[in-house]
Structure formats: C-alpha cells, structure tokens
Amino acid sequence: MAITSTKPSFTRLQDLQGDVQCWHKIRVFLFDLRHFAERPQSRDRLELIIDPSYIAAPYFTPSEVEAIKSFVPNGGETTLEQLILSTLATKLERRKKKRVATGDHRVCPAHDLAPIFEKAFGIKAKDLVKDKKFVKAVTANGLVMK
C-alpha cells in the first residue's frame, strides 16, 4: 500500500494558487503587511511572528511554512526563504550605515517585506484593496476563510 503525503508542495505559482486555503492566508498576510500601521488586527497578527523570514504562524501551518519557504519564485534558483533573508540582510546593512545617528534599524513591514512577497506571489497591493469582498472578509474573519 502506498503512503500518500498531505504535506503541500509548491513548485509553481499555480500550485500555491490551487491551494485555496493557503492562497487566502497568503493574501491576508500581504494585506496585513501593507496595513500594519493603520489596522490593529493586522498589527496584532504580524507581531505574533517569530521567524526571521516572516513565513510562520499565525498565518501558516508548519507544513505550509515548509512548502512556502522552499517555493522558488519566478522560475529562479533561490527559494523564497533565501530570497527574503538575503534581501533583509542587505536592507539592514544599508540601514546601519544610514541611520547611525538615530539607531533605528528596524524593518518596516510595508516598505521592506511586502514588495518581496508581492513580487514572489504575483500579487499587487492595490488589487487586494480593490477586492472589497476580500477586505470585508479579512476585517470580519481575519485568517479564517468563510
């Protein structure tokens, strides 16, 4: 008897989009990154993340985290996790040089992280905001898809 795995595997963007629950969570995650400052619900969810790649609970299950981190966006050779960590390291190094006087080296979700994920997932921030049904669902239900 063959054992089948329920662990998701995303080798193409279409695979991610085909997993309706995971795709919804990705869209909520991107929405939250862009609305961190003005939406307490978004900020509360994002502040629960402890993974340096930001791909983590409460947005994703452990198996989704593993699959999304290993996803190779845009037919490239670098996994999403590697791309995020390397981009953040570069941005932090630049910030250290620019903000020596203030000591403010923090990562800004909307400006530093959102563009990385939006490009990888082929989602435009303005398209999420224009989707009134989606915005209403996120406001009412957060990560839960109804």
DSSP file with accessible surface (Angstrom, degrees, kcal/mol):
  #  RESIDUE AA STRUCTURE BP1 BP2  ACC     N-H-->O    O-->H-N    N-H-->O    O-->H-N    TCO  KAPPA ALPHA  PHI   PSI    X-CA   Y-CA   Z-CA
    1    1 A M              0   0  231      0, 0.0     2,-0.2     0, 0.0     0, 0.0   0.000 360.0 360.0 360.0 129.7    0.0    0.0    0.0
    2    2 A A        -     0   0   89      1,-0.0     2,-0.5     0, 0.0     0, 0.0  -0.576 360.0-135.0 -81.7 140.1    1.4    3.4   -1.0
    3    3 A I        -     0   0  164     -2,-0.2     2,-0.4     2,-0.0    -1,-0.0  -0.835  18.0-154.4 -95.8 128.4    1.5    6.1    1.6
    4    4 A T        -     0   0  121     -2,-0.5     2,-0.4     2,-0.0     0, 0.0  -0.834   8.9-135.0-104.1 143.1    0.4    9.5    0.4
    5    5 A S        -     0   0   95     -2,-0.4    -2,-0.0     1,-0.1     0, 0.0  -0.741  11.0-162.4 -97.2 141.1    1.5   12.7    1.9
    6    6 A T        +     0   0  141     -2,-0.4    -1,-0.1     2,-0.1    57,-0.0   0.373  57.5 117.3 -97.7   2.4   -0.8   15.5    2.8
    7    7 A K        -     0   0  100      1,-0.1    -2,-0.1    59,-0.0    57,-0.0  -0.548  69.7-120.7 -71.3 127.0    2.2   17.9    3.0
    8    8 A P        -     0   0   22      0, 0.0     2,-0.4     0, 0.0    -1,-0.1  -0.347  23.5-162.6 -69.1 151.0    1.8   20.6    0.4
    9    9 A S        -     0   0   88      6,-0.1     2,-0.7    58,-0.0    59,-0.1  -0.986   2.7-168.6-134.6 122.6    4.4   21.1   -2.3
   10   10 A F        +     0   0   10     -2,-0.4    62,-0.3    57,-0.3     3,-0.1  -0.885  24.7 151.1-117.2 100.1    4.5   24.3   -4.3
   11   11 A T  S    S+     0   0  100     -2,-0.7     2,-0.3     1,-0.1    61,-0.2   0.684  71.7  31.9 -98.2 -20.4    6.8   24.2   -7.2
   12   12 A R  S >> S-     0   0  136      1,-0.1     4,-1.4    59,-0.1     3,-0.9  -0.920  82.9-114.0-132.5 159.2    4.9   26.7   -9.3
   13   13 A L  H 3> S+     0   0   47     -2,-0.3     4,-2.6     1,-0.3     5,-0.2   0.884 117.4  60.6 -58.1 -36.6    2.8   29.8   -8.5
   14   14 A Q  H 3> S+     0   0  109      1,-0.2     4,-1.8     2,-0.2    -1,-0.3   0.824  99.0  56.9 -62.2 -30.9   -0.2   27.9   -9.8
   15   15 A D  H <> S+     0   0   43     -3,-0.9     4,-0.8     2,-0.2    -1,-0.2   0.917 108.7  45.9 -65.8 -42.6    0.3   25.2   -7.1
   16   16 A L  H >< S+     0   0    0     -4,-1.4     3,-1.0     1,-0.2     7,-0.4   0.938 113.5  48.5 -62.5 -47.9    0.1   27.9   -4.5
   17   17 A Q  H 3< S+     0   0   84     -4,-2.6    -1,-0.2     1,-0.2    -2,-0.2   0.811 105.4  60.1 -63.9 -29.0   -3.0   29.4   -6.1
   18   18 A G  H 3< S+     0   0   59     -4,-1.8     2,-1.3    -5,-0.2    -1,-0.2   0.709  87.6  76.4 -73.8 -20.6   -4.6   26.0   -6.3
   19   19 A D  S <X S-     0   0   50     -3,-1.0     4,-3.1    -4,-0.8     5,-0.3  -0.748  71.0-169.0 -90.8  92.3   -4.4   25.5   -2.5
   20   20 A V  H  > S+     0   0   85     -2,-1.3     4,-2.2     1,-0.2    -1,-0.2   0.869  80.0  46.9 -56.7 -44.5   -7.4   27.8   -1.8
   21   21 A Q  H  > S+     0   0   95      2,-0.2     4,-2.0     1,-0.2    -1,-0.2   0.942 115.9  44.1 -64.3 -47.5   -6.9   27.9    2.0
   22   22 A C  H  > S+     0   0    0      2,-0.2     4,-2.4     1,-0.2    -2,-0.2   0.912 112.4  52.6 -65.2 -41.6   -3.1   28.6    1.8
   23   23 A W  H  X S+     0   0   41     -4,-3.1     4,-2.4    -7,-0.4    -1,-0.2   0.908 107.8  52.0 -62.7 -39.6   -3.6   31.2   -1.0
   24   24 A H  H  X S+     0   0   18     -4,-2.2     4,-2.5    -5,-0.3    -1,-0.2   0.934 109.7  49.3 -60.4 -45.4   -6.2   33.0    1.1
   25   25 A K  H  X S+     0   0   34     -4,-2.0     4,-2.7     1,-0.2    -2,-0.2   0.887 109.1  52.5 -62.5 -39.1   -3.7   33.1    4.0
   26   26 A I  H  X S+     0   0    0     -4,-2.4     4,-2.6     2,-0.2    -1,-0.2   0.931 110.0  48.5 -61.2 -45.4   -1.0   34.5    1.7
   27   27 A R  H  X S+     0   0   52     -4,-2.4     4,-2.5     2,-0.2    -2,-0.2   0.910 112.1  48.4 -63.9 -40.6   -3.4   37.2    0.6
   28   28 A V  H  X S+     0   0    0     -4,-2.5     4,-3.0     2,-0.2    -2,-0.2   0.931 110.5  52.6 -64.0 -42.8   -4.2   38.1    4.2
   29   29 A F  H  X S+     0   0    1     -4,-2.7     4,-2.4     1,-0.2    -2,-0.2   0.940 111.7  45.0 -57.4 -47.9   -0.5   38.1    5.1
   30   30 A L  H  X S+     0   0    0     -4,-2.6     4,-1.9     2,-0.2    -1,-0.2   0.910 112.6  51.4 -65.0 -41.0    0.2   40.6    2.2
   31   31 A F  H  X S+     0   0    5     -4,-2.5     4,-1.2     1,-0.2    -2,-0.2   0.932 110.5  49.4 -59.8 -45.5   -2.8   42.7    3.1
   32   32 A D  H  < S+     0   0    0     -4,-3.0     4,-0.4     1,-0.2     3,-0.4   0.896 106.6  55.4 -63.1 -40.8   -1.6   42.8    6.7
   33   33 A L  H >< S+     0   0    0     -4,-2.4     3,-0.7     1,-0.2    -1,-0.2   0.911 111.9  43.8 -58.2 -41.6    2.0   43.8    5.7
   34   34 A R  H 3< S+     0   0   76     -4,-1.9    -1,-0.2     1,-0.2    -2,-0.2   0.687 120.7  40.5 -77.3 -17.8    0.6   46.8    3.8
   35   35 A H  T 3X S+     0   0   30     -4,-1.2     4,-1.9    -3,-0.4     8,-0.3   0.136  75.6 117.8-119.4  20.7   -1.8   47.8    6.6
   36   36 A F  T <4 S+     0   0   55     -3,-0.7     7,-0.3    -4,-0.4    -1,-0.1   0.882  77.7  46.8 -53.3 -45.3    0.4   47.2    9.6
   37   37 A A  T  4 S+     0   0   75     -4,-0.2    -1,-0.2     1,-0.2    -2,-0.1   0.865 120.9  32.3 -72.9 -36.1    0.3   50.8   10.7
   38   38 A E  T  4 S+     0   0  115      1,-0.2    -1,-0.2    -3,-0.1    -2,-0.2   0.541 108.3  64.9-105.6  -5.1   -3.4   51.6   10.4
   39   39 A R     X  -     0   0   49     -4,-1.9     4,-2.3    -7,-0.2     3,-0.5  -0.913  57.4-162.7-123.6 109.0   -5.1   48.3   11.2
   40   40 A P  H  > S+     0   0   76      0, 0.0     4,-3.0     0, 0.0     5,-0.2   0.858  93.1  56.5 -55.9 -36.6   -4.8   46.9   14.8
   41   41 A Q  H  > S+     0   0   79      2,-0.2     4,-1.9     1,-0.2     5,-0.2   0.913 109.2  46.3 -61.3 -42.9   -5.9   43.4   13.6
   42   42 A S  H  > S+     0   0    0     -3,-0.5     4,-2.5    -7,-0.2     5,-0.2   0.935 113.8  47.9 -64.1 -47.3   -3.1   43.3   11.0
   43   43 A R  H  X S+     0   0   70     -4,-2.3     4,-2.5    -8,-0.3    -2,-0.2   0.924 109.6  53.3 -61.0 -44.0   -0.5   44.6   13.5
   44   44 A D  H  < S+     0   0   96     -4,-3.0     4,-0.5    -5,-0.2    -1,-0.2   0.909 111.7  44.8 -60.0 -43.1   -1.6   42.0   16.1
   45   45 A R  H >< S+     0   0   31     -4,-1.9     3,-1.3    -5,-0.2     4,-0.4   0.944 114.2  48.6 -67.1 -45.5   -1.2   39.1   13.7
   46   46 A L  H >< S+     0   0    9     -4,-2.5     3,-1.5     1,-0.3    -2,-0.2   0.858 103.7  60.6 -65.0 -33.2    2.1   40.3   12.4
   47   47 A E  T 3< S+     0   0  124     -4,-2.5    -1,-0.3     1,-0.3    -2,-0.2   0.647  94.6  64.9 -72.2  -9.6    3.5   40.8   15.9
   48   48 A L  T <  S+     0   0  114     -3,-1.3     2,-0.3    -4,-0.5    -1,-0.3   0.629  78.8 104.6 -82.8 -13.7    3.0   37.1   16.7
   49   49 A I    <   +     0   0   21     -3,-1.5     6,-0.0    -4,-0.4    -3,-0.0  -0.514  37.3 169.3 -73.5 131.7    5.6   36.1   14.0
   50   50 A I        +     0   0  165      7,-0.3    -1,-0.1    -2,-0.3    -3,-0.0   0.442  45.5 101.7-119.1  -2.5    8.9   35.0   15.4
   51   51 A D    >   -     0   0   38      6,-0.2     3,-1.8     1,-0.1     5,-0.1  -0.657  70.0-136.9 -85.3 132.8   10.5   33.6   12.3
   52   52 A P  T 3  S+     0   0   90      0, 0.0    -1,-0.1     0, 0.0    -3,-0.0   0.753 105.7  54.9 -63.0 -20.6   13.1   35.8   10.6
   53   53 A S  T 3  S-     0   0    0      2,-0.2     3,-0.1     1,-0.0    31,-0.0   0.578 104.2-132.7 -84.9 -10.1   11.7   35.0    7.2
   54   54 A Y  S <  S+     0   0   61     -3,-1.8     2,-1.0     1,-0.2    -5,-0.0   0.438  72.4 120.3  70.0   2.0    8.2   36.1    8.4
   55   55 A I        +     0   0    1      4,-0.1     2,-0.3    10,-0.0    -1,-0.2  -0.818  52.3  91.1 -95.2  97.8    6.7   32.9    6.9
   56   56 A A    >>  -     0   0   12     -2,-1.0     3,-1.2    -3,-0.1     4,-1.0  -0.955  63.7 -17.3-167.0 179.8    5.2   31.5   10.0
   57   57 A A  T 34 S+     0   0   63      1,-0.3    -7,-0.3    -2,-0.3    -6,-0.2  -0.374 104.0  42.7 -65.0 149.4    2.3   31.1   12.4
   58   58 A P  T 34 S+     0   0   47      0, 0.0    -1,-0.3     0, 0.0   -12,-0.1  -0.995 126.0  41.2 -87.1   0.0   -0.2   32.5   12.9
   59   59 A Y  T <4 S+     0   0    1     -3,-1.2     2,-0.3   -14,-0.1    -2,-0.3   0.883 118.7  29.9 -75.5 -38.9   -0.6   32.7    9.1
   60   60 A F  S  < S-     0   0    9     -4,-1.0    -1,-0.1   -35,-0.1   -38,-0.0  -0.913  72.9-119.3-130.2 151.1    0.6   29.3    8.1
   61   61 A T     >  -     0   0   54     -2,-0.3     4,-2.9     1,-0.1     5,-0.2  -0.354  43.6-101.4 -74.6 162.7    0.6   25.7    9.4
   62   62 A P  H  > S+     0   0  114      0, 0.0     4,-2.2     0, 0.0     5,-0.2   0.896 124.5  48.4 -55.4 -39.2    4.0   24.1    9.9
   63   63 A S  H  > S+     0   0   44      2,-0.2     4,-2.2     1,-0.2     5,-0.2   0.894 112.1  48.7 -71.6 -35.3    3.6   22.1    6.6
   64   64 A E  H  > S+     0   0   14      2,-0.2     4,-3.2     1,-0.2     5,-0.3   0.912 109.2  54.2 -66.4 -41.0    2.6   25.2    4.7
   65   65 A V  H  X S+     0   0   22     -4,-2.9     4,-2.8     1,-0.2     5,-0.2   0.948 109.9  46.7 -56.6 -49.3    5.6   27.1    6.2
   66   66 A E  H  X S+     0   0  103     -4,-2.2     4,-1.5     1,-0.2    -1,-0.2   0.921 115.5  45.2 -60.1 -45.4    7.9   24.4    4.9
   67   67 A A  H  X S+     0   0    3     -4,-2.2     4,-0.6     2,-0.2   -57,-0.3   0.909 115.0  46.5 -68.1 -41.7    6.4   24.4    1.5
   68   68 A I  H >< S+     0   0    1     -4,-3.2     3,-1.0     1,-0.2    12,-0.4   0.917 110.4  53.0 -68.9 -41.2    6.2   28.2    1.1
   69   69 A K  H 3< S+     0   0   28     -4,-2.8    12,-2.0    -5,-0.3    13,-0.4   0.860 111.3  46.8 -61.8 -33.9    9.8   28.6    2.3
   70   70 A S  H 3< S+     0   0   68     -4,-1.5    -1,-0.3    -5,-0.2    -2,-0.2   0.537  85.7 117.2 -87.9  -4.6   11.0   26.1   -0.3
   71   71 A F    <<  -     0   0    3     -3,-1.0     9,-2.7    -4,-0.6    10,-0.2  -0.375  58.8-145.0 -61.6 135.6    9.0   27.7   -3.1
   72   72 A V    >   -     0   0   46    -62,-0.3     3,-0.7     7,-0.2     7,-0.2  -0.891  20.1-146.9-107.3 103.2   11.2   29.1   -5.9
   73   73 A P  G >   +     0   0    8      0, 0.0     3,-2.0     0, 0.0     5,-0.2  -0.329  68.3   7.3 -73.6 152.4    9.5   32.2   -7.2
   74   74 A N  G 3  S-     0   0  113     46,-0.4     3,-0.1     1,-0.3   -62,-0.1   0.756 121.4 -70.8  55.5  32.2    9.6   33.5  -10.8
   75   75 A G  G <  S+     0   0   77     -3,-0.7    -1,-0.3     1,-0.1   -63,-0.0   0.724  98.3 138.1  62.4  21.5   11.4   30.4  -12.1
   76   76 A G    <   -     0   0   40     -3,-2.0    -1,-0.1     2,-0.2    -4,-0.1   0.128  64.0-115.5 -82.1-160.1   14.6   31.4  -10.4
   77   77 A E  S    S+     0   0  188      2,-0.1     2,-0.4    -3,-0.1    -3,-0.1   0.449  85.1  86.0-117.4  -7.1   17.1   29.3   -8.4
   78   78 A T  S    S-     0   0   67     -5,-0.2    -2,-0.2     1,-0.0    -3,-0.0  -0.827  75.2-125.4-102.6 134.0   16.7   30.8   -5.0
   79   79 A T     >  -     0   0   31     -2,-0.4     4,-2.6    -7,-0.2    -7,-0.2  -0.303  27.4-111.2 -69.6 161.0   14.0   29.7   -2.5
   80   80 A L  H  > S+     0   0    0     -9,-2.7     4,-2.7   -12,-0.4     5,-0.2   0.908 119.1  53.3 -60.4 -40.9   11.6   32.3   -1.1
   81   81 A E  H  > S+     0   0   65    -12,-2.0     4,-2.6     1,-0.2     5,-0.2   0.940 110.3  46.3 -61.0 -46.2   13.2   31.9    2.3
   82   82 A Q  H  > S+     0   0  104    -13,-0.4     4,-2.5     1,-0.2     5,-0.3   0.913 112.6  51.3 -61.9 -41.8   16.7   32.5    0.9
   83   83 A L  H  X S+     0   0   57     -4,-2.6     4,-2.4     2,-0.2     5,-0.2   0.931 112.2  45.7 -61.2 -46.0   15.4   35.5   -1.1
   84   84 A I  H  X S+     0   0    0     -4,-2.7     4,-2.9     2,-0.2     5,-0.2   0.953 114.5  46.5 -63.7 -51.3   13.8   37.1    2.0
   85   85 A L  H  X S+     0   0   66     -4,-2.6     4,-2.2    -5,-0.2    -1,-0.2   0.905 114.9  46.3 -62.9 -39.5   16.7   36.5    4.3
   86   86 A S  H  X S+     0   0   68     -4,-2.5     4,-2.2    -5,-0.2    -1,-0.2   0.918 113.6  48.6 -70.7 -39.5   19.3   37.8    1.9
   87   87 A T  H  X S+     0   0   33     -4,-2.4     4,-2.6    -5,-0.3    -2,-0.2   0.931 112.9  47.9 -64.5 -43.8   17.1   40.9    1.0
   88   88 A L  H  X S+     0   0   14     -4,-2.9     4,-2.9    -5,-0.2     5,-0.2   0.903 109.6  52.5 -64.7 -40.0   16.6   41.7    4.6
   89   89 A A  H  X S+     0   0   57     -4,-2.2     4,-2.2    -5,-0.2    -1,-0.2   0.924 111.2  47.4 -61.2 -42.9   20.3   41.3    5.4
   90   90 A T  H  X S+     0   0   67     -4,-2.2     4,-2.2     2,-0.2    -2,-0.2   0.934 113.3  47.8 -63.4 -45.3   21.1   43.8    2.6
   91   91 A K  H  X S+     0   0   54     -4,-2.6     4,-2.4     1,-0.2    -2,-0.2   0.908 111.5  50.1 -64.3 -41.3   18.5   46.3    3.7
   92   92 A L  H  X S+     0   0   59     -4,-2.9     4,-2.3     2,-0.2    -1,-0.2   0.895 108.6  52.3 -66.0 -37.7   19.6   46.1    7.4
   93   93 A E  H  X S+     0   0   91     -4,-2.2     4,-1.6    -5,-0.2    -1,-0.2   0.926 110.9  47.5 -63.1 -43.7   23.2   46.7    6.4
   94   94 A R  H  X S+     0   0  133     -4,-2.2     4,-2.2     1,-0.2    -2,-0.2   0.901 111.1  51.9 -63.0 -40.1   22.2   49.8    4.4
   95   95 A R  H  X S+     0   0   39     -4,-2.4     4,-2.9     1,-0.2    -1,-0.2   0.879 104.1  56.5 -64.7 -39.2   20.1   51.0    7.3
   96   96 A K  H  < S+     0   0  104     -4,-2.3    -1,-0.2     1,-0.2    -2,-0.2   0.911 111.2  44.2 -58.8 -40.2   23.0   50.6    9.7
   97   97 A K  H  < S+     0   0  156     -4,-1.6     3,-0.5     1,-0.2    -2,-0.2   0.885 119.9  40.4 -72.1 -38.7   25.1   52.9    7.5
   98   98 A K  H  < S+     0   0  170     -4,-2.2     3,-0.3     1,-0.2    -2,-0.2   0.787 119.3  42.0 -81.4 -30.1   22.3   55.4    7.0
   99   99 A R     X  +     0   0   95     -4,-2.9     4,-2.6    -5,-0.2     5,-0.4  -0.032  68.2 123.3-114.4  33.7   20.8   55.5   10.5
  100  100 A V  T  4 S+     0   0  108     -3,-0.5    -1,-0.2     1,-0.2    -2,-0.1   0.916  77.0  52.1 -58.8 -42.6   23.8   55.5   12.7
  101  101 A A  T  4 S+     0   0  106     -3,-0.3    -1,-0.2     1,-0.2    -2,-0.1   0.908 118.5  33.6 -64.2 -42.6   22.8   58.7   14.4
  102  102 A T  T  4 S-     0   0  104      2,-0.1    -1,-0.2     1,-0.0    -2,-0.2   0.752  91.3-141.3 -87.3 -25.8   19.2   57.6   15.3
  103  103 A G     <  +     0   0   43     -4,-2.6     2,-1.0     1,-0.2    -3,-0.1   0.596  53.1 140.7  74.6  10.0   20.0   53.9   15.9
  104  104 A D        +     0   0   51     -5,-0.4    -1,-0.2     1,-0.1    -2,-0.1  -0.740   8.6 151.7 -91.2 101.3   16.7   53.0   14.2
  105  105 A H        +     0   0   68     -2,-1.0    -1,-0.1    -3,-0.1    -9,-0.1   0.142  24.5 140.3-113.8  17.5   17.5   49.9   12.2
  106  106 A R        -     0   0  178      1,-0.1     2,-0.4   -11,-0.1    -2,-0.0  -0.228  53.7-117.5 -67.3 153.3   14.0   48.3   12.2
  107  107 A V        -     0   0   37      5,-0.0    -1,-0.1     4,-0.0     3,-0.1  -0.705  22.0-140.6 -86.6 136.3   12.4   46.6    9.3
  108  108 A C     >> -     0   0   38     -2,-0.4     4,-3.2     1,-0.2     5,-1.1  -0.888   3.6-151.2-100.0 117.5    9.3   48.2    8.0
  109  109 A P  I  >>S+     0   0   15      0, 0.0     5,-2.5     0, 0.0     4,-0.7   0.915  93.9  44.9 -54.0 -46.1    6.7   45.6    7.0
  110  110 A A  I  45S+     0   0   19      3,-0.2   -76,-0.1     1,-0.2   -77,-0.1   0.884 125.2  29.5 -68.8 -38.6    5.0   47.7    4.4
  111  111 A H  I  45S+     0   0  131      3,-0.1    -1,-0.2   -78,-0.1   -77,-0.0   0.814 130.1  30.4 -94.3 -32.1    8.2   49.0    2.7
  112  112 A D  I  <5S+     0   0    7     -4,-3.2     4,-0.4     3,-0.1    -2,-0.1   0.854 128.4  26.4 -97.4 -40.8   10.7   46.3    3.2
  113  113 A L  I >X<S+     0   0    0     -5,-1.1     4,-1.9    -4,-0.7     3,-0.6   0.888 108.2  63.5 -93.7 -45.5    8.8   43.0    3.3
  114  114 A A  H 3><S+     0   0    0     -5,-2.5     4,-3.1     1,-0.2     5,-0.3   0.893 100.6  52.9 -53.0 -46.6    5.6   43.5    1.3
  115  115 A P  H 3> S+     0   0   53      0, 0.0     4,-2.1     0, 0.0    -1,-0.2   0.881 107.9  52.4 -60.4 -34.1    7.4   44.1   -2.1
  116  116 A I  H <> S+     0   0   18     -3,-0.6     4,-2.2    -4,-0.4    -2,-0.2   0.958 115.7  39.1 -63.3 -50.9    9.4   40.9   -1.7
  117  117 A F  H  X S+     0   0    1     -4,-1.9     4,-2.6     2,-0.2     6,-0.2   0.894 113.2  55.2 -68.6 -40.6    6.3   38.8   -1.1
  118  118 A E  H  X>S+     0   0   24     -4,-3.1     5,-1.9    -5,-0.2     4,-0.9   0.924 111.4  44.7 -60.0 -43.1    4.1   40.7   -3.7
  119  119 A K  H ><5S+     0   0  155     -4,-2.1     3,-0.5    -5,-0.3    -1,-0.2   0.934 113.7  49.6 -66.1 -44.8    6.7   40.0   -6.4
  120  120 A A  H 3<5S+     0   0    2     -4,-2.2   -46,-0.4     1,-0.2    -2,-0.2   0.883 120.0  36.4 -62.3 -38.3    7.1   36.4   -5.4
  121  121 A F  H 3<5S-     0   0    1     -4,-2.6    -1,-0.2    -5,-0.1    -2,-0.2   0.438 105.8-122.9 -97.3  -1.5    3.4   35.7   -5.3
  122  122 A G  T <<5 +     0   0   57     -4,-0.9     2,-0.4    -3,-0.5    -3,-0.2   0.866  64.1 138.8  65.1  35.4    2.4   37.9   -8.3
  123  123 A I      < -     0   0   17     -5,-1.9     2,-0.4    -6,-0.2    -1,-0.2  -0.947  43.9-147.4-117.2 134.5    0.0   40.0   -6.2
  124  124 A K    >>  -     0   0  126     -2,-0.4     4,-1.4     1,-0.1     3,-0.8  -0.848  14.0-137.2-100.5 134.1   -0.4   43.7   -6.3
  125  125 A A  H 3> S+     0   0   26     -2,-0.4     4,-1.9     1,-0.3     3,-0.3   0.882 104.5  55.0 -55.2 -41.8   -1.3   45.6   -3.1
  126  126 A K  H 3> S+     0   0  129      1,-0.2     4,-2.0     2,-0.2    -1,-0.3   0.830 102.6  57.2 -65.6 -29.3   -3.8   47.8   -4.9
  127  127 A D  H <> S+     0   0   77     -3,-0.8     4,-1.0     2,-0.2    -1,-0.2   0.876 105.6  50.4 -68.8 -35.6   -5.6   44.7   -6.3
  128  128 A L  H  < S+     0   0    4     -4,-1.4     3,-0.5    -3,-0.3     7,-0.3   0.925 111.7  47.4 -65.5 -43.9   -6.1   43.4   -2.7
  129  129 A V  H  < S+     0   0   57     -4,-1.9    -2,-0.2     1,-0.2    -1,-0.2   0.868 109.1  54.2 -66.6 -35.2   -7.6   46.7   -1.6
  130  130 A K  H  < S+     0   0  139     -4,-2.0     2,-1.7    -5,-0.2    -1,-0.2   0.732  87.0  87.1 -70.5 -22.3   -9.8   46.9   -4.6
  131  131 A D     X  +     0   0   56     -4,-1.0     4,-2.4    -3,-0.5     3,-0.2  -0.597  59.1 179.7 -80.7  85.2  -11.3   43.5   -3.8
  132  132 A K  H  > S+     0   0  147     -2,-1.7     4,-2.5     1,-0.2     5,-0.2   0.849  77.4  55.1 -60.3 -35.7  -14.0   44.8   -1.4
  133  133 A K  H  > S+     0   0  178      2,-0.2     4,-2.2     1,-0.2    -1,-0.2   0.925 110.1  46.7 -64.2 -42.3  -15.3   41.3   -0.7
  134  134 A F  H  > S+     0   0   10     -3,-0.2     4,-2.7     2,-0.2     5,-0.2   0.942 112.3  49.1 -63.7 -48.3  -11.8   40.2    0.4
  135  135 A V  H  X S+     0   0   29     -4,-2.4     4,-2.5    -7,-0.3    -2,-0.2   0.915 112.0  49.3 -59.7 -42.5  -11.3   43.3    2.6
  136  136 A K  H  X S+     0   0  162     -4,-2.5     4,-2.3    -5,-0.2    -1,-0.2   0.915 111.7  48.8 -63.2 -42.3  -14.6   42.8    4.2
  137  137 A A  H  X S+     0   0   33     -4,-2.2     4,-3.4     2,-0.2     5,-0.4   0.907 111.7  48.8 -65.5 -41.5  -13.8   39.1    4.9
  138  138 A V  H  X S+     0   0    0     -4,-2.7     4,-2.1     3,-0.2    -2,-0.2   0.919 112.3  49.2 -65.0 -41.4  -10.4   39.9    6.4
  139  139 A T  H  < S+     0   0   60     -4,-2.5    -2,-0.2    -5,-0.2    -1,-0.2   0.915 121.0  35.1 -64.2 -41.5  -12.0   42.6    8.6
  140  140 A A  H  < S+     0   0   74     -4,-2.3    -2,-0.2    -5,-0.2    -1,-0.2   0.875 136.5  16.0 -80.7 -38.2  -14.7   40.2    9.8
  141  141 A N  H >< S-     0   0   50     -4,-3.4     3,-1.9     1,-0.3    -3,-0.2   0.440  78.4-158.1-122.0  -5.0  -12.8   36.9    9.9
  142  142 A G  T 3< S-     0   0    8     -4,-2.1    -1,-0.3    -5,-0.4    -2,-0.1  -0.365  78.7  -7.5  61.1-124.7   -9.1   37.5    9.8
  143  143 A L  T 3  S+     0   0   33     -2,-0.1     2,-0.4     2,-0.1    -1,-0.3   0.653 110.9 102.5 -79.3 -16.3   -7.3   34.4    8.6
  144  144 A V    <   -     0   0   85     -3,-1.9     2,-0.6    -6,-0.1    -3,-0.1  -0.561  65.9-143.9 -75.9 125.8  -10.4   32.3    8.6
  145  145 A M              0   0   71     -2,-0.4    -2,-0.1    -7,-0.0    -1,-0.1  -0.794 360.0 360.0 -92.6 122.9  -11.8   31.7    5.2
  146  146 A K              0   0  192     -2,-0.6    -5,-0.0     0, 0.0    -9,-0.0  -0.881 360.0 360.0-121.6 360.0  -15.6   31.6    5.1
